[in-house]
């Protein structure tokens, strides 16, 4: 059986059908309507036990399941959208493999959550992007550049806050930023006032950093990262250690920077829930390997509510769901059970349609995949 972990959507077809018509129908009514991208079609063992050889020997068949690889931030995009393109990146420290063939893309305007446990490889990726570490293998492309000179030029359009934000504890916020302005060669003194207002530190006056709360320190680090008017920010664990109020505050700031300043962001965290209301895309990583890449919509779909149905004839039940109830958002598990993701408030009519169609439900249960549980399961795979 094809590995279902790599795919998102299952299409179920009933009745005699020409192969070409089926593919045309999928392209026209399933993909273009929903603006989902296709990388490839993968024929798998069919639900009734038909094999790929059976398909080759007959142009018509009663029932087929096709799996469509999901589009994600590693999928095929308009290349003009791509800011960062990471291809098979590896990093080895002695005998320790910190990154193992890591590949992903980041598009302009996105907020990407780089999520994984401590030691998963998040900071290593960010250090390579910042030029603070060099890969053992693979390729890093940023703003179209892959050579070191080009990458360094690309970094002038970016800012990085990796590990501990740089700050002098016995200086005020303004004094810290003035020092950074001079070091970075930024001529406009007014930029200090601008960034202090953006991060809501304009009223700190003569209060020195030593007396700042953790949230204030994080916002000062962000102010420093904003001094050069970056197009792209790379932020390592910026929410770590904050209380719930501080998390909300920083999250709203990120949203503001993304929308009003048009800044693309990569934000790392080891807690998915901290970024679940913010990010447009997610990269799950553990042990230096990518464990999953999702858009926000794809992740929500993976963690949505569903009804799980088992009957005395799940083949026929699938046909009834499609033909009688008009349900498209469902899939068939490897165990044969059916999961329905739409019309959840119409379970009475679904049950009635199955019964009237000659199918007896033996199990109907409503379930929900918890976001954090799903994340933990993904990062622990393999």
N, C-alpha and C positions, 0 to 999 in steps of 0.2 A: 504494500500500500504506500502511496506517496506520503511524504512527511507532512502532515497537516499543520505543523507548527509554522511552516513557512508561508502559509496562505491564509486568506481572510474570508473570501466569499465562495459559497458553494451554490452552483446552479443546478437545478434538478429538472430534467426534461422527460416527458412521457409521450408515448405514441411514436409511430414510425416517423422518422425525420431524416432528411438528407444531411450529411455532415456539413456541407457548405452552408446550407440554410441555417443550421444551428449556430455556426460560428458567426454568420452575418447577423443573426438575431441577437446574439450576445453583444456584439459590437454596437449594434444600433440601439437596442432598447435597454440594455443593462449598463453599458459602460458610458456611452456618450451622454445619456440622460443624467447620470449621476456624477459626471465629470471625474470618474475614477480612471487612473492610468493602468495600462497593462504592460507588463514586461514580457510575459509569455503565457501561453496556455500549456498546462501540464495534464495530459490524459493519465488517469489513474485506474486502478481496479474498479470496475463499476459495481454499483450497489447489489446487482443480482449475480455477481460473480463473473461478469464478462471481463475479458482481458483485452489488452491492446491488440493482440492477434485476432481476437474475435471481431474487433472493430475493423481491422484491415480487410478481413474476409467478407464483410457485409456492410453495405452502405446504408442499411436501415436497421434499426434496433429499437426495442421498446423503451428502454430506460437507460439514461447515462448520467453520470455525475462528472462535471468538469470543475476543476479547481483553478481559480485565477489568482495569480500572485498579486499581493496588494501593492499599491504604490505607496512609497514612504519617502522620507528625506534622503534615502539612498537610491531612490528610483530614478526614472528618466524625467528630467525637467528641461525647461528652456534654460540653456546654459548661461544666458545673460542674467539669470536670477541667482546663480551660484556665487557665493562669496568665498566659501571654503570647500575644498574637495579633498578628502583624505582617502588614500588608496593603499590598502594593505600595510598600514603603518605598524612597525614593530619597534620595541625598545627593550633592550636587555641590559641589566646591571649585573655583571659577572655571570653567574649561573641563573639569576632570577629573570624571568621573562615578564616585564611589566606591562607590555602591550603585545598582543598576539594577533597580527593581521587585522587591524582595526580599519574599517572603511565606513565613511558617512559623508553626507553633504549638508551644507548649511546655506539656506537661501536668504536673500536680502529681505529685511523687514520681519524676520521670524524671531521668536524668543524660544531658544532651545534649552530644555532641561537635560543636563548630563547627570544621570541618576545612577548611583551605585553605592555599595557599602564603603566604609573607610578602607583604603588600600586597593580599591578596585581598578585604579588606573586613571581616574578623572584628572588629578593634578598633573600627572605625567603628560597627558594630552595637551593640557593648557600650557604647560611649560614649553613643549615643542612648538606650539603655535606662537608663543611669545619669544622664541629664540633663546630660551634659558636652558634648553636641553636639545640634543640632536638625536634623530631617530636612528636606529640600527639598520632599518630597512623600510621599504615602502616610499610613498611620495606624499608630500604636503603641497597643495596648491592653494594660494590665497590671492584673491583679486587677479587671477590669471597668471600669477608668477609661481615658478617652481625653483628657480635658482636662488642662491643665497642673497645676491644683491636685490633681486626683485622682491623676495620675501621681506627683506628689511625695509624696502620702500613701502610695501603693503602694510607693514606694522605701524607706519606713521599715520595711517588712517584708523588705527585701532588703539584701544587702551586695555590694560590688564590689571586686575586686582587679584593676585595669587597669594594664597596663604595669608600672612599678616599684613594688613594695610600699613604703608609707611607713614609714620607720624612722629613728631617730636612732642613728648609728653608735657614739657614745661613751656610750650608755646600755645598761643591761642589758635583757633581754627584759621583765622585770617593770616596769622604769621606763618603757619604751616603751608598754606596755599601760596603765599608770596614767595617762600623759599622754593617751592616746586615750580612756580612761574618762571623764576630766574633760571633754575636748572634746566628747564625745558625750552628756554628761549622764547617764551610767549610774550609778545610786546604789549598786548592790551591788558592794562591793569584792571579795567572794568570787568574782565572775565571772572575775577575773584568774587565780586558782588553777585554776578549772574549765577555762578554755581552754588554759592552759599544759599541763595534764594531757592534754587531748584531743589536742594536737599533739605531745606527748612532749617538751616543753621545760621540764618542772618542775624538772629538776636542773641547770640551767645556772648557777644561783647568781649570782655577781658577774661572770661572763664578759660582756664588752661585745659588742655586735653586730658591731663591726669585726672581731672574731676568730671570727665564726660562719662555718661552711661555707655554700655556696650553698643546700644542702638545708635547713639550719637557718633561713636567712633566709626561704626560701619558707614554712616552717612558721610563722615569726613573722608573716609577712603574713597567713596563714590565721587565726592566733590573733586578730589584729586584726579581720579580717573577721567572726569569730565572736562578738565581744564583745557585740553587740546582739541575740544569739539570733535570727539571721535564719531565715526560712522558705525563702529562695531566695538562692543565691550565684551570682555571675557572675565567672568567673575567667579572666583573659587570660594564656595561655601559662604556667600555674603549674608545668609540668614542664620548661620550656625550660632547657637547660644542665645538667640533673641527670645524674649517672652512673646506670647501671642499678640499683644498689642504692637510690639516692634516688628513682628513678621508682617502684619497687615500694613503697617506704615511703609516698610521697605517694598512690599509687593506693589502697593499703589504707586510708589515712586518709579519702579521699573515699568509699570504699565504707562505712566505718564511719559517717561523718556522714550519708550518705543513708539507711542502714538504721536506725541507732539514734537519730539526731536528726531523722529525717524531713525532710531538707533537699533541696529540688530544686536542681539545678545545671546551669549552662551552662559548659562548659570549652572554651576554644579551644586549638588546636594546629595546627602545620603538618606533623606526623608522625602519620599514622593509627595506626601500630602502638603508639604510646605510650598510646592510649586504647582500643585494640581489646578489651581484657579488662575494661573498666570501664563503658562507656556503654550505655544502653538505647536511645538514638536517635542518629542522625548527620545532620548537615547539611553537605553538601559545597558550598563556595563558591570562586569564582575570578573575577577581574575584576569584582567587585561583583555577580555573578549566581549564583543558586542552581543548582548542577549536579546535585544529587541529594539526596533526603531518604529515609532508611531507618530502620526499626527494626533492632535488633541481629540479630534472626532473619532479616529480609529481606536484610541485608547478608551474613550467613553463607550464605544460600541462593544469592545471586549469586556467591559465591566458593567454592562447594562443588565436590567432585569430580563428574565426570560421564563417561559413555561417549558418544563421538560415533560415530554409525553412518551409513553411506551404503550404499544397496543399489541393485539394478537397478529397484526399484519402491518408493519411499519412501511412496507413498500406501498401498499394501497393507501395508507394514511397520508403519505407524502403527496400522492396524486390528488387526494381530496382537499388537502390544505391549499394546493396551488389552484386547482380547477374550480372547486366549489366556494372556498373562502377567499380566494384571491390573495393569499399570503405568499409573499416573496422572501421576506426576511426570516428564513429558518435554515437550519443545517442538520445534517444527520451525523451523529457521533459514531466513533468506531465501534461502540457497543450496540449500535442500531437505534438508540433512542433519538428522538427528535427534539430539537430546541427551537422554540418559536420566540422571535424578538419583536413582533408587532401584534396589534389587536389584543393586547394583554387584558383589556377590560371586556373582551367579548368571548371569554373562555366557555361560557354556557353554550353559545351558538357553535363554537368550534367542536365541543363535545357532541352536540346534537348532530352536526354534519358528519362527524366520524361514525356515529352510531347508525344514522340513516344510510350511510354509505356501506354498511356491513362490516364496520371495524369496531372492535370492542376495546376501549381504553382500559389498560390495567394499572397505569400510573399517570397521574397528572399532578405536578408540583410546581409551585412558583419559587423561583430562586433568584439570587443576585450575587454577582461576583464582586467582592469587596476590592476596591482599588489597591489598597496596600497589600492585601493577600495576593492579588494577581501579580503585583510588582515583585514581591518576595519569591513567588513561584518561578517567575521568569528569570530572575538573577541567579537562582539556585539551580537552574537547568544545566545539565551537562557537567 
